[in-house]
Amino acid sequence: MAAPDLSASRRLVAGLLVNLLSSICIVFVNKWIYVHHGFPNMTLTLVHFVVTWVGLYACQLLDIFCPKSLRPTKVLLLALSFCGFVVFTNLSLQNNTIGTYQLAKVMTTPVIIVIQSVYYKKTFSTKIKLTLIPITLGVVLNSYYDVKFNFLGILFATLGVLVTSLYQVWVGAKQHELQVNSMQLLYYQAPMSSGILMVIVPFFEPVVGDGGIIGNWSLTALGMVLFSGIIAFLVNLSIYWIIGNTSPVTYNMFGHFKFCITLLGGYFLFKDPLSINQGLGILCTLLGILTYTHFKLQEQEDGKTKLVQRP
């Protein structure tokens, strides 16, 4: 039994590593595209979806996975939430500093816990619930004292957290409900999300001319957009794989490694300002994150011990 367990552990580590590198990279690449090229947000999201579907189609042709027939109605809600998840988080990145953007994403963990407690009747210990206080307080402190604070940015960040939380809970639930793996589910959901955005984009962004996808873009800008799409494919695939093989909460706790690295990158690459109060907010959030992780690992170890001791 040791060999299969070791193989599964290696696959999990590989999946986490791909997600770590691609998730950090896409934040900086997208921010660079917004700051230096002004590429429209929803159009960039559409490019991500199309590249993701093309990538999965290529994987299917190479027999990396076998598609499974699914009823569109079973995937529609997930496709809609996927659109909202990517669009709102990208709008948050576009309208906030990387620090505020990244700290706001940390709120996904408390929101997921609330959703799973209320709607899925999943129980969490009091210790775990108490760790959400410093996490939330730290996010509020950082956002309030951010010198680039703006209502629109906070609105997009809040919507992004809510939709992302729902999306991540549904990804895990749908994989189990439909008995599909990450690639099979994303293979049907990505083109459906692309179709939804193709209908929506013309109402919010120009298609032709200045600022439109059919515009006078430099080769550098188009190359960065394509590169961003390829990274998005890796991010989307790894999100599905990690959540399907672990849980939404585990995925978000792993995201806190990315949180620290991305914060530092924002301050060094984009010269995002950092006040003392923001620093206190970040430290408060990190304290909550570390405490949460400690208690969560402790509970998992206790659960394993009880399982071994059971006659």
Secondary structure as the mmCIF struct_conf table of DSSP 4:
data_model
#
loop_
_struct_conf.conf_type_id
_struct_conf.id
_struct_conf.beg_label_comp_id
_struct_conf.beg_label_asym_id
_struct_conf.beg_label_seq_id
_struct_conf.end_label_comp_id
_struct_conf.end_label_asym_id
_struct_conf.end_label_seq_id
HELX_RH_AL_P HELX_RH_AL_P1 ALA A 2 HIS A 36
TURN_TY1_P TURN_TY1_P1 HIS A 37 HIS A 37
HELX_RH_AL_P HELX_RH_AL_P2 ASN A 41 LEU A 61
TURN_TY1_P TURN_TY1_P2 LEU A 62 ASP A 63
BEND BEND1 ILE A 64 PHE A 65
HELX_RH_AL_P HELX_RH_AL_P3 PRO A 72 ASN A 95
BEND BEND2 ASN A 96 ASN A 96
HELX_RH_AL_P HELX_RH_AL_P4 ILE A 98 VAL A 106
TURN_TY1_P TURN_TY1_P3 MET A 107 MET A 107
HELX_RH_AL_P HELX_RH_AL_P5 THR A 108 VAL A 118
TURN_TY1_P TURN_TY1_P4 TYR A 119 TYR A 119
BEND BEND3 TYR A 120 TYR A 120
HELX_RH_AL_P HELX_RH_AL_P6 THR A 126 TYR A 145
TURN_TY1_P TURN_TY1_P5 VAL A 147 LYS A 148
HELX_RH_AL_P HELX_RH_AL_P7 PHE A 151 LEU A 178
TURN_TY1_P TURN_TY1_P6 GLN A 179 GLN A 179
HELX_RH_AL_P HELX_RH_AL_P8 SER A 182 PHE A 204
BEND BEND4 GLU A 205 GLU A 205
BEND BEND5 VAL A 207 VAL A 207
STRN STRN1 VAL A 208 VAL A 208
BEND BEND6 GLY A 209 GLY A 209
TURN_TY1_P TURN_TY1_P7 ASP A 210 GLY A 211
BEND BEND7 GLY A 212 ILE A 213
STRN STRN2 ILE A 214 ILE A 214
BEND BEND8 GLY A 215 GLY A 215
HELX_RH_AL_P HELX_RH_AL_P9 LEU A 219 ASN A 245
BEND BEND9 THR A 246 THR A 246
HELX_RH_AL_P HELX_RH_AL_P10 PRO A 248 LEU A 269
BEND BEND10 PHE A 270 PHE A 270
HELX_RH_AL_P HELX_RH_AL_P11 ILE A 276 GLN A 309
#
